[in-house]
Amino acid sequence: MKRILTYGTFDLLHYGHIRLLKRAKALGDYLIVALSTDEFNEIKGKKAYHNYETRKQMLEAIRYVDLVIPEQNWEQKISDVKKYEVDIVVMGSDWAGSDKFDYLQDYCEVVYLDRTEGVSTTKIKNDLKLQEPKNGINQIPTPKNENKNS
Ligand code: C2G
């Protein structure tokens, strides 16, 4: 059984994440996702919209994902690969050549899959901000006054 491992925050889950998970699973039989904890996100300088537990439940609902484990620091990857007997670590191409993953080639295969263009959690947040009404208040239409005589 070929075991795959990937890492990430997976906040505001989008089709770029799903495509990555789908292609990662297609490389083997069992996909483990090491999900960044809220504390680790602080270290990464990321503030996720959804907390760890919510992001974990969303990932566990995806058919390609077999197990979700916490990613708590940069240093855990070698022990993760050994503990879960990982054959391939898969990441998006934005991580290609980074010192955060290439060294794992001494312990398992490392595969970088093309990042999905045109979507990212940051883009989603920025696009939603742009759609807010100028006065910043969500206009809730007030019901028309039914009784014309009052
Ligand atoms: N991804 C992708 N296409 C996108 C956005 C993300 O293929 N449009 C991939 C990323 O390359 C990554 C995974 O989806 O492999 C998760 O992305 P993020 O949640 O942004 O993860 P990141 O912040 O890169 O965290 O230790 C490594 C870090 O935890 C990785």
Backbone and ligand atoms as CSV (ligand in chain L), in Angstrom:
chain,resi,resn,atom,element,x,y,z
A,1,MET,N,N,0.872,-1.186,0.000
A,1,MET,CA,C,0.000,0.000,0.000
A,1,MET,C,C,0.910,1.238,0.000
A,2,LYS,N,N,0.686,2.106,-1.006
A,2,LYS,CA,C,1.529,3.297,-1.127
A,2,LYS,C,C,0.903,4.446,-0.316
A,3,ARG,N,N,1.716,5.004,0.600
A,3,ARG,CA,C,1.202,6.014,1.550
A,3,ARG,C,C,1.750,7.382,1.194
A,4,ILE,N,N,0.806,8.316,1.112
A,4,ILE,CA,C,1.116,9.685,0.667
A,4,ILE,C,C,0.899,10.637,1.838
A,5,LEU,N,N,1.749,11.659,1.925
A,5,LEU,CA,C,1.618,12.659,3.003
A,5,LEU,C,C,1.747,14.051,2.399
A,6,THR,N,N,0.845,14.940,2.836
A,6,THR,CA,C,0.938,16.336,2.404
A,6,THR,C,C,0.680,17.251,3.585
A,7,TYR,N,N,1.093,18.492,3.471
A,7,TYR,CA,C,0.992,19.454,4.579
A,7,TYR,C,C,0.269,20.704,4.104
A,8,GLY,N,N,-0.439,21.337,5.047
A,8,GLY,CA,C,-1.032,22.619,4.661
A,8,GLY,C,C,-1.993,23.166,5.698
A,9,THR,N,N,-2.464,24.389,5.407
A,9,THR,CA,C,-3.443,25.055,6.278
A,9,THR,C,C,-4.872,24.756,5.841
A,10,PHE,N,N,-5.070,24.670,4.531
A,10,PHE,CA,C,-6.364,24.308,3.940
A,10,PHE,C,C,-7.506,25.159,4.516
A,11,ASP,N,N,-7.287,26.462,4.599
A,11,ASP,CA,C,-8.319,27.365,5.097
A,11,ASP,C,C,-9.242,27.784,3.955
A,12,LEU,N,N,-10.545,27.999,4.288
A,12,LEU,CA,C,-11.513,28.374,3.234
A,12,LEU,C,C,-11.316,27.441,2.038
A,13,LEU,N,N,-11.466,26.171,2.297
A,13,LEU,CA,C,-11.216,25.097,1.323
A,13,LEU,C,C,-11.708,25.476,-0.079
A,14,HIS,N,N,-10.859,25.348,-1.076
A,14,HIS,CA,C,-11.256,25.720,-2.451
A,14,HIS,C,C,-10.748,24.674,-3.442
A,15,TYR,N,N,-11.106,24.856,-4.709
A,15,TYR,CA,C,-10.834,23.791,-5.699
A,15,TYR,C,C,-9.346,23.602,-5.957
A,16,GLY,N,N,-8.536,24.592,-5.595
A,16,GLY,CA,C,-7.078,24.377,-5.712
A,16,GLY,C,C,-6.618,23.340,-4.698
A,17,HIS,N,N,-7.172,23.434,-3.491
A,17,HIS,CA,C,-6.865,22.426,-2.452
A,17,HIS,C,C,-7.381,21.052,-2.890
A,18,ILE,N,N,-8.618,21.039,-3.357
A,18,ILE,CA,C,-9.244,19.754,-3.721
A,18,ILE,C,C,-8.445,19.084,-4.847
A,19,ARG,N,N,-8.063,19.891,-5.847
A,19,ARG,CA,C,-7.278,19.321,-6.967
A,19,ARG,C,C,-5.958,18.742,-6.468
A,20,LEU,N,N,-5.339,19.420,-5.522
A,20,LEU,CA,C,-4.054,18.946,-4.960
A,20,LEU,C,C,-4.278,17.607,-4.257
A,21,LEU,N,N,-5.329,17.546,-3.453
A,21,LEU,CA,C,-5.606,16.322,-2.683
A,21,LEU,C,C,-5.962,15.172,-3.618
A,22,LYS,N,N,-6.738,15.482,-4.652
A,22,LYS,CA,C,-7.154,14.443,-5.624
A,22,LYS,C,C,-5.938,13.866,-6.341
A,23,ARG,N,N,-5.050,14.761,-6.806
A,23,ARG,CA,C,-3.861,14.299,-7.545
A,23,ARG,C,C,-2.879,13.595,-6.609
A,24,ALA,N,N,-2.809,14.055,-5.364
A,24,ALA,CA,C,-1.907,13.393,-4.394
A,24,ALA,C,C,-2.380,11.971,-4.139
A,25,LYS,N,N,-3.692,11.814,-3.926
A,25,LYS,CA,C,-4.239,10.471,-3.660
A,25,LYS,C,C,-4.025,9.567,-4.841
A,26,ALA,N,N,-4.084,10.115,-6.041
A,26,ALA,CA,C,-3.936,9.299,-7.253
A,26,ALA,C,C,-2.531,8.705,-7.363
A,27,LEU,N,N,-1.600,9.229,-6.572
A,27,LEU,CA,C,-0.219,8.697,-6.609
A,27,LEU,C,C,-0.061,7.474,-5.723
A,28,GLY,N,N,-1.102,7.162,-4.924
A,28,GLY,CA,C,-0.975,6.012,-4.015
A,28,GLY,C,C,-2.326,5.488,-3.579
A,29,ASP,N,N,-2.324,4.950,-2.335
A,29,ASP,CA,C,-3.559,4.300,-1.856
A,29,ASP,C,C,-4.108,4.942,-0.584
A,30,TYR,N,N,-3.265,5.662,0.123
A,30,TYR,CA,C,-3.653,6.178,1.440
A,30,TYR,C,C,-3.078,7.578,1.582
A,31,LEU,N,N,-3.951,8.566,1.808
A,31,LEU,CA,C,-3.485,9.961,1.868
A,31,LEU,C,C,-3.623,10.516,3.289
A,32,ILE,N,N,-2.505,10.952,3.817
A,32,ILE,CA,C,-2.483,11.596,5.135
A,32,ILE,C,C,-2.276,13.097,4.915
A,33,VAL,N,N,-3.106,13.904,5.581
A,33,VAL,CA,C,-2.917,15.352,5.526
A,33,VAL,C,C,-2.451,15.836,6.895
A,34,ALA,N,N,-1.273,16.442,6.925
A,34,ALA,CA,C,-0.786,17.066,8.169
A,34,ALA,C,C,-1.273,18.506,8.136
A,35,LEU,N,N,-2.258,18.792,8.962
A,35,LEU,CA,C,-2.967,20.075,8.937
A,35,LEU,C,C,-2.369,21.046,9.949
A,36,SER,N,N,-2.010,22.219,9.453
A,36,SER,CA,C,-1.387,23.211,10.344
A,36,SER,C,C,-2.330,23.572,11.495
A,37,THR,N,N,-1.836,23.468,12.710
A,37,THR,CA,C,-2.632,23.879,13.881
A,37,THR,C,C,-2.721,25.408,13.896
A,38,ASP,N,N,-3.642,25.941,14.690
A,38,ASP,CA,C,-3.769,27.395,14.798
A,38,ASP,C,C,-2.475,27.992,15.355
A,39,GLU,N,N,-1.854,27.288,16.284
A,39,GLU,CA,C,-0.602,27.786,16.888
A,39,GLU,C,C,0.514,27.800,15.828
A,40,PHE,N,N,0.587,26.733,15.015
A,40,PHE,CA,C,1.635,26.694,13.980
A,40,PHE,C,C,1.370,27.763,12.927
A,41,ASN,N,N,0.091,28.010,12.628
A,41,ASN,CA,C,-0.208,29.066,11.663
A,41,ASN,C,C,0.347,30.410,12.138
A,42,GLU,N,N,0.269,30.635,13.452
A,42,GLU,CA,C,0.843,31.882,13.989
A,42,GLU,C,C,2.333,31.953,13.663
A,43,ILE,N,N,2.997,30.806,13.840
A,43,ILE,CA,C,4.447,30.756,13.523
A,43,ILE,C,C,4.665,31.013,12.029
A,44,LYS,N,N,3.738,30.478,11.200
A,44,LYS,CA,C,3.856,30.679,9.746
A,44,LYS,C,C,3.430,32.092,9.344
A,45,GLY,N,N,2.875,32.851,10.300
A,45,GLY,CA,C,2.392,34.204,9.980
A,45,GLY,C,C,1.077,34.190,9.248
A,46,LYS,N,N,0.300,33.111,9.440
A,46,LYS,CA,C,-1.012,32.982,8.787
A,46,LYS,C,C,-2.104,33.033,9.851
A,47,LYS,N,N,-3.203,33.722,9.513
A,47,LYS,CA,C,-4.361,33.697,10.418
A,47,LYS,C,C,-5.505,33.047,9.660
A,48,ALA,N,N,-5.822,31.820,10.011
A,48,ALA,CA,C,-6.883,31.098,9.292
A,48,ALA,C,C,-8.257,31.626,9.713
A,49,TYR,N,N,-9.182,31.627,8.764
A,49,TYR,CA,C,-10.568,32.021,9.072
A,49,TYR,C,C,-11.222,30.949,9.945
A,50,HIS,N,N,-11.050,29.664,9.527
A,50,HIS,CA,C,-11.593,28.538,10.311
A,50,HIS,C,C,-10.531,28.008,11.265
A,51,ASN,N,N,-10.982,27.611,12.465
A,51,ASN,CA,C,-9.993,27.054,13.408
A,51,ASN,C,C,-9.614,25.631,12.995
A,52,TYR,N,N,-8.644,25.069,13.735
A,52,TYR,CA,C,-8.106,23.759,13.360
A,52,TYR,C,C,-9.207,22.698,13.278
A,53,GLU,N,N,-10.043,22.643,14.302
A,53,GLU,CA,C,-11.066,21.585,14.382
A,53,GLU,C,C,-12.004,21.650,13.170
A,54,THR,N,N,-12.410,22.850,12.796
A,54,THR,CA,C,-13.298,23.012,11.634
A,54,THR,C,C,-12.583,22.604,10.356
A,55,ARG,N,N,-11.330,23.080,10.203
A,55,ARG,CA,C,-10.572,22.717,8.992
A,55,ARG,C,C,-10.349,21.202,8.933
A,56,LYS,N,N,-10.155,20.589,10.083
A,56,LYS,CA,C,-9.953,19.129,10.144
A,56,LYS,C,C,-11.209,18.393,9.705
A,57,GLN,N,N,-12.359,18.820,10.215
A,57,GLN,CA,C,-13.617,18.161,9.849
A,57,GLN,C,C,-13.913,18.303,8.356
A,58,MET,N,N,-13.572,19.468,7.803
A,58,MET,CA,C,-13.826,19.667,6.364
A,58,MET,C,C,-12.950,18.735,5.543
A,59,LEU,N,N,-11.699,18.614,5.945
A,59,LEU,CA,C,-10.790,17.713,5.214
A,59,LEU,C,C,-11.226,16.252,5.348
A,60,GLU,N,N,-11.682,15.876,6.533
A,60,GLU,CA,C,-12.092,14.471,6.760
A,60,GLU,C,C,-13.311,14.110,5.928
A,61,ALA,N,N,-14.032,15.127,5.445
A,61,ALA,CA,C,-15.226,14.869,4.625
A,61,ALA,C,C,-14.872,14.660,3.153
A,62,ILE,N,N,-13.606,14.871,2.830
A,62,ILE,CA,C,-13.182,14.740,1.421
A,62,ILE,C,C,-12.815,13.286,1.130
A,63,ARG,N,N,-13.358,12.767,0.020
A,63,ARG,CA,C,-13.195,11.326,-0.259
A,63,ARG,C,C,-11.723,10.921,-0.424
A,64,TYR,N,N,-10.862,11.851,-0.836
A,64,TYR,CA,C,-9.455,11.496,-1.095
A,64,TYR,C,C,-8.631,11.385,0.190
A,65,VAL,N,N,-9.126,11.963,1.285
A,65,VAL,CA,C,-8.359,12.060,2.535
A,65,VAL,C,C,-8.672,10.870,3.445
A,66,ASP,N,N,-7.596,10.184,3.867
A,66,ASP,CA,C,-7.794,9.007,4.750
A,66,ASP,C,C,-7.508,9.319,6.216
A,67,LEU,N,N,-6.611,10.271,6.465
A,67,LEU,CA,C,-6.258,10.593,7.847
A,67,LEU,C,C,-5.779,12.044,7.923
A,68,VAL,N,N,-6.203,12.739,8.963
A,68,VAL,CA,C,-5.717,14.107,9.205
A,68,VAL,C,C,-4.954,14.120,10.528
A,69,ILE,N,N,-3.725,14.603,10.479
A,69,ILE,CA,C,-2.912,14.710,11.708
A,69,ILE,C,C,-2.496,16.169,11.867
A,70,PRO,N,N,-2.144,16.589,13.078
A,70,PRO,CA,C,-1.750,17.992,13.283
A,70,PRO,C,C,-0.327,18.265,12.781
A,71,GLU,N,N,-0.182,19.410,12.123
A,71,GLU,CA,C,1.166,19.906,11.800
A,71,GLU,C,C,1.457,21.009,12.816
A,72,GLN,N,N,2.390,20.722,13.735
A,72,GLN,CA,C,2.619,21.655,14.849
A,72,GLN,C,C,3.903,22.456,14.726
A,73,ASN,N,N,4.815,22.004,13.861
A,73,ASN,CA,C,6.097,22.726,13.695
A,73,ASN,C,C,6.730,22.337,12.368
A,74,TRP,N,N,7.813,23.061,12.012
A,74,TRP,CA,C,8.522,22.760,10.763
A,74,TRP,C,C,9.319,21.456,10.883
A,75,GLU,N,N,9.653,21.065,12.123
A,75,GLU,CA,C,10.656,20.017,12.319
A,75,GLU,C,C,10.082,18.580,12.350
A,76,GLN,N,N,8.765,18.445,12.283
A,76,GLN,CA,C,8.184,17.116,12.536
A,76,GLN,C,C,8.182,16.184,11.323
A,77,LYS,N,N,8.584,16.709,10.159
A,77,LYS,CA,C,8.326,15.965,8.918
A,77,LYS,C,C,9.056,14.613,8.841
A,78,ILE,N,N,10.334,14.584,9.257
A,78,ILE,CA,C,11.062,13.309,9.187
A,78,ILE,C,C,10.392,12.276,10.088
A,79,SER,N,N,10.004,12.699,11.286
A,79,SER,CA,C,9.355,11.724,12.187
A,79,SER,C,C,7.985,11.331,11.638
A,80,ASP,N,N,7.306,12.259,10.983
A,80,ASP,CA,C,6.014,11.908,10.359
A,80,ASP,C,C,6.233,10.834,9.282
A,81,VAL,N,N,7.241,11.054,8.442
A,81,VAL,CA,C,7.496,10.112,7.336
A,81,VAL,C,C,7.799,8.720,7.897
A,82,LYS,N,N,8.594,8.685,8.972
A,82,LYS,CA,C,8.942,7.384,9.583
A,82,LYS,C,C,7.733,6.774,10.290
A,83,LYS,N,N,7.050,7.586,11.098
A,83,LYS,CA,C,5.935,7.064,11.916
A,83,LYS,C,C,4.807,6.500,11.046
A,84,TYR,N,N,4.522,7.206,9.933
A,84,TYR,CA,C,3.388,6.773,9.089
A,84,TYR,C,C,3.850,5.996,7.863
A,85,GLU,N,N,5.155,5.646,7.850
A,85,GLU,CA,C,5.715,4.818,6.757
A,85,GLU,C,C,5.346,5.400,5.383
A,86,VAL,N,N,5.614,6.689,5.248
A,86,VAL,CA,C,5.218,7.430,4.045
A,86,VAL,C,C,6.146,7.099,2.877
A,87,ASP,N,N,5.526,6.868,1.707
A,87,ASP,CA,C,6.324,6.628,0.490
A,87,ASP,C,C,6.590,7.926,-0.277
A,88,ILE,N,N,5.564,8.808,-0.302
A,88,ILE,CA,C,5.710,10.050,-1.085
A,88,ILE,C,C,5.173,11.234,-0.287
A,89,VAL,N,N,5.962,12.283,-0.181
A,89,VAL,CA,C,5.445,13.565,0.325
A,89,VAL,C,C,5.101,14.411,-0.894
A,90,VAL,N,N,3.885,14.924,-0.918
A,90,VAL,CA,C,3.399,15.707,-2.065
A,90,VAL,C,C,3.075,17.123,-1.607
A,91,MET,N,N,3.536,18.104,-2.395
A,91,MET,CA,C,3.196,19.504,-2.116
A,91,MET,C,C,2.920,20.211,-3.428
A,92,GLY,N,N,2.276,21.344,-3.350
A,92,GLY,CA,C,2.067,22.186,-4.536
A,92,GLY,C,C,3.395,22.790,-4.977
A,93,SER,N,N,3.452,23.172,-6.240
A,93,SER,CA,C,4.725,23.621,-6.845
A,93,SER,C,C,5.261,24.904,-6.233
A,94,ASP,N,N,4.416,25.624,-5.463
A,94,ASP,CA,C,4.949,26.831,-4.812
A,94,ASP,C,C,5.987,26.460,-3.753
A,95,TRP,N,N,6.050,25.196,-3.400
A,95,TRP,CA,C,7.044,24.734,-2.415
A,95,TRP,C,C,8.248,24.070,-3.074
A,96,ALA,N,N,8.195,23.968,-4.414
A,96,ALA,CA,C,9.277,23.245,-5.123
A,96,ALA,C,C,10.622,23.890,-4.821
A,97,GLY,N,N,11.601,23.024,-4.485
A,97,GLY,CA,C,12.957,23.518,-4.268
A,97,GLY,C,C,13.159,24.205,-2.931
A,98,SER,N,N,12.100,24.220,-2.103
A,98,SER,CA,C,12.274,24.912,-0.814
A,98,SER,C,C,13.030,24.031,0.166
A,99,ASP,N,N,13.683,24.695,1.098
A,99,ASP,CA,C,14.454,23.918,2.087
A,99,ASP,C,C,13.516,23.245,3.090
A,100,LYS,N,N,12.232,23.508,2.932
A,100,LYS,CA,C,11.264,22.911,3.860
A,100,LYS,C,C,10.873,21.485,3.466
A,101,PHE,N,N,11.194,21.090,2.225
A,101,PHE,CA,C,10.749,19.760,1.783
A,101,PHE,C,C,11.837,18.947,1.070
A,102,ASP,N,N,12.697,19.604,0.292
A,102,ASP,CA,C,13.653,18.835,-0.532
A,102,ASP,C,C,14.481,17.859,0.293
A,103,TYR,N,N,14.825,18.221,1.532
A,103,TYR,CA,C,15.691,17.340,2.348
A,103,TYR,C,C,15.009,16.000,2.658
A,104,LEU,N,N,13.678,15.970,2.490
A,104,LEU,CA,C,12.965,14.702,2.794
A,104,LEU,C,C,13.288,13.631,1.765
A,105,GLN,N,N,13.940,14.037,0.655
A,105,GLN,CA,C,14.299,13.051,-0.392
A,105,GLN,C,C,15.221,11.970,0.146
A,106,ASP,N,N,15.847,12.210,1.289
A,106,ASP,CA,C,16.690,11.157,1.906
A,106,ASP,C,C,15.826,10.090,2.587
A,107,TYR,N,N,14.517,10.370,2.724
A,107,TYR,CA,C,13.653,9.453,3.498
A,107,TYR,C,C,12.492,8.911,2.662
A,108,CYS,N,N,12.126,9.653,1.629
A,108,CYS,CA,C,10.980,9.228,0.798
A,108,CYS,C,C,11.028,10.024,-0.498
A,109,GLU,N,N,10.114,9.700,-1.415
A,109,GLU,CA,C,10.009,10.489,-2.642
A,109,GLU,C,C,9.355,11.828,-2.285
A,110,VAL,N,N,9.750,12.877,-2.964
A,110,VAL,CA,C,9.092,14.186,-2.789
A,110,VAL,C,C,8.582,14.632,-4.155
A,111,VAL,N,N,7.277,14.875,-4.239
A,111,VAL,CA,C,6.662,15.242,-5.531
A,111,VAL,C,C,5.971,16.593,-5.383
A,112,TYR,N,N,6.249,17.469,-6.339
A,112,TYR,CA,C,5.586,18.791,-6.366
A,112,TYR,C,C,4.602,18.786,-7.532
A,113,LEU,N,N,3.355,19.074,-7.235
A,113,LEU,CA,C,2.321,19.099,-8.276
A,113,LEU,C,C,2.003,20.548,-8.639
A,114,ASP,N,N,1.716,20.791,-9.901
A,114,ASP,CA,C,1.428,22.170,-10.325
A,114,ASP,C,C,0.356,22.808,-9.451
A,115,ARG,N,N,0.655,24.002,-8.993
A,115,ARG,CA,C,-0.309,24.757,-8.195
A,115,ARG,C,C,-1.452,25.176,-9.120
A,116,THR,N,N,-2.670,25.166,-8.626
A,116,THR,CA,C,-3.829,25.573,-9.425
A,116,THR,C,C,-3.860,27.096,-9.517
A,117,GLU,N,N,-3.771,27.599,-10.751
A,117,GLU,CA,C,-3.750,29.054,-10.937
A,117,GLU,C,C,-5.133,29.668,-10.684
A,118,GLY,N,N,-5.121,30.943,-10.267
A,118,GLY,CA,C,-6.365,31.723,-10.211
A,118,GLY,C,C,-7.165,31.580,-8.937
A,119,VAL,N,N,-6.693,30.765,-8.018
A,119,VAL,CA,C,-7.443,30.644,-6.754
A,119,VAL,C,C,-6.466,30.514,-5.586
A,120,SER,N,N,-6.822,31.182,-4.507
A,120,SER,CA,C,-6.065,31.033,-3.260
A,120,SER,C,C,-6.944,31.575,-2.134
A,121,THR,N,N,-6.644,31.165,-0.945
A,121,THR,CA,C,-7.418,31.649,0.207
A,121,THR,C,C,-7.312,33.162,0.292
A,122,THR,N,N,-6.103,33.686,0.065
A,122,THR,CA,C,-5.904,35.151,0.128
A,122,THR,C,C,-6.748,35.850,-0.923
A,123,LYS,N,N,-6.791,35.289,-2.151
A,123,LYS,CA,C,-7.577,35.913,-3.235
A,123,LYS,C,C,-9.053,35.925,-2.865
A,124,ILE,N,N,-9.533,34.829,-2.305
A,124,ILE,CA,C,-10.939,34.755,-1.907
A,124,ILE,C,C,-11.249,35.857,-0.885
A,125,LYS,N,N,-10.382,35.990,0.116
A,125,LYS,CA,C,-10.600,37.017,1.152
A,125,LYS,C,C,-10.600,38.406,0.523
A,126,ASN,N,N,-9.631,38.670,-0.351
A,126,ASN,CA,C,-9.535,40.009,-0.972
A,126,ASN,C,C,-10.725,40.277,-1.879
A,127,ASP,N,N,-11.122,39.282,-2.683
A,127,ASP,CA,C,-12.265,39.469,-3.595
A,127,ASP,C,C,-13.534,39.756,-2.800
A,128,LEU,N,N,-13.723,39.057,-1.691
A,128,LEU,CA,C,-14.941,39.272,-0.880
A,128,LEU,C,C,-14.940,40.683,-0.293
A,129,LYS,N,N,-13.744,41.153,0.096
A,129,LYS,CA,C,-13.638,42.506,0.658
A,129,LYS,C,C,-14.094,43.521,-0.393
A,130,LEU,N,N,-13.667,43.309,-1.630
A,130,LEU,CA,C,-13.995,44.239,-2.722
A,130,LEU,C,C,-15.494,44.269,-2.996
A,131,GLN,N,N,-16.184,43.183,-2.664
A,131,GLN,CA,C,-17.625,43.123,-2.989
A,131,GLN,C,C,-18.474,43.797,-1.914
A,132,GLU,N,N,-17.806,44.187,-0.800
A,132,GLU,CA,C,-18.609,44.789,0.276
A,132,GLU,C,C,-19.154,46.131,-0.185
A,133,PRO,N,N,-20.390,46.492,0.234
A,133,PRO,CA,C,-20.942,47.808,-0.155
A,133,PRO,C,C,-19.991,48.912,0.322
A,134,LYS,N,N,-19.936,50.003,-0.454
A,134,LYS,CA,C,-18.984,51.089,-0.160
A,134,LYS,C,C,-19.086,51.560,1.287
A,135,ASN,N,N,-20.372,51.704,1.780
A,135,ASN,CA,C,-20.473,52.282,3.133
A,135,ASN,C,C,-20.130,51.249,4.207
A,136,GLY,N,N,-19.793,50.036,3.706
A,136,GLY,CA,C,-19.297,49.009,4.650
A,136,GLY,C,C,-20.418,48.379,5.463
A,137,ILE,N,N,-21.673,48.919,5.285
A,137,ILE,CA,C,-22.761,48.291,6.066
A,137,ILE,C,C,-23.555,47.389,5.122
A,138,ASN,N,N,-23.782,46.150,5.543
A,138,ASN,CA,C,-24.576,45.249,4.680
A,138,ASN,C,C,-26.010,45.766,4.662
A,139,GLN,N,N,-26.451,46.232,3.487
A,139,GLN,CA,C,-27.814,46.788,3.373
A,139,GLN,C,C,-28.823,45.634,3.449
A,140,ILE,N,N,-29.632,45.629,4.513
A,140,ILE,CA,C,-30.718,44.635,4.558
A,140,ILE,C,C,-32.001,45.366,4.165
A,141,PRO,N,N,-32.607,44.948,3.057
A,141,PRO,CA,C,-33.772,45.693,2.559
A,141,PRO,C,C,-34.862,45.739,3.638
A,142,THR,N,N,-35.364,46.975,3.948
A,142,THR,CA,C,-36.451,47.054,4.952
A,142,THR,C,C,-37.749,46.704,4.223
A,143,PRO,N,N,-38.606,45.875,4.909
A,143,PRO,CA,C,-39.862,45.467,4.238
A,143,PRO,C,C,-40.684,46.725,3.894
A,144,LYS,N,N,-41.310,46.689,2.687
A,144,LYS,CA,C,-42.160,47.819,2.279
A,144,LYS,C,C,-43.312,47.904,3.285
A,145,ASN,N,N,-43.791,49.159,3.561
A,145,ASN,CA,C,-44.883,49.321,4.516
A,145,ASN,C,C,-46.176,48.885,3.846
A,146,GLU,N,N,-46.710,47.690,4.305
A,146,GLU,CA,C,-47.870,47.096,3.611
A,146,GLU,C,C,-49.089,48.012,3.716
A,147,ASN,N,N,-49.270,48.565,4.948
A,147,ASN,CA,C,-50.542,49.287,5.136
A,147,ASN,C,C,-50.331,50.738,4.667
A,148,LYS,N,N,-50.792,51.007,3.443
A,148,LYS,CA,C,-50.541,52.326,2.845
A,148,LYS,C,C,-51.201,53.436,3.658
A,149,ASN,N,N,-52.288,53.102,4.435
A,149,ASN,CA,C,-53.075,54.184,5.080
A,149,ASN,C,C,-52.428,54.633,6.388
A,150,SER,N,N,-51.523,53.814,6.976
A,150,SER,CA,C,-51.038,54.172,8.335
A,150,SER,C,C,-50.024,55.312,8.252
L,1,C2G,N1,N,-2.352,24.725,-3.389
L,1,C2G,C1,C,-2.491,24.500,-4.754
L,1,C2G,N2,N,-3.130,25.413,-5.511
L,1,C2G,C2,C,-3.646,26.543,-4.955
L,1,C2G,C3,C,-3.521,26.771,-3.574
L,1,C2G,C4,C,-2.858,25.837,-2.792
L,1,C2G,O1,O,-2.027,23.472,-5.275
L,1,C2G,N3,N,-4.271,27.441,-5.775
L,1,C2G,C5,C,-1.646,23.725,-2.590
L,1,C2G,C6,C,-0.404,24.290,-1.890
L,1,C2G,O2,O,0.707,24.279,-2.773
L,1,C2G,C7,C,-0.233,23.311,-0.734
L,1,C2G,C8,C,-1.684,22.911,-0.400
L,1,C2G,O3,O,-2.491,23.276,-1.543
L,1,C2G,O4,O,0.477,22.154,-1.156
L,1,C2G,C9,C,-2.209,23.625,0.826
L,1,C2G,O5,O,-2.073,25.011,0.605
L,1,C2G,P1,P,-2.073,25.971,1.893
L,1,C2G,O6,O,-3.201,25.618,2.756
L,1,C2G,O7,O,-1.877,27.371,1.419
L,1,C2G,O8,O,-0.767,25.450,2.647
L,1,C2G,P2,P,0.554,26.248,2.967
L,1,C2G,O9,O,0.253,27.511,3.670
L,1,C2G,O10,O,1.333,26.263,1.725
L,1,C2G,O11,O,1.180,25.295,4.102
L,1,C2G,O12,O,4.629,22.864,6.143
L,1,C2G,C10,C,4.076,23.321,4.958
L,1,C2G,C11,C,2.914,24.230,5.170
L,1,C2G,O13,O,2.043,23.782,6.167
L,1,C2G,C12,C,2.184,24.385,3.854
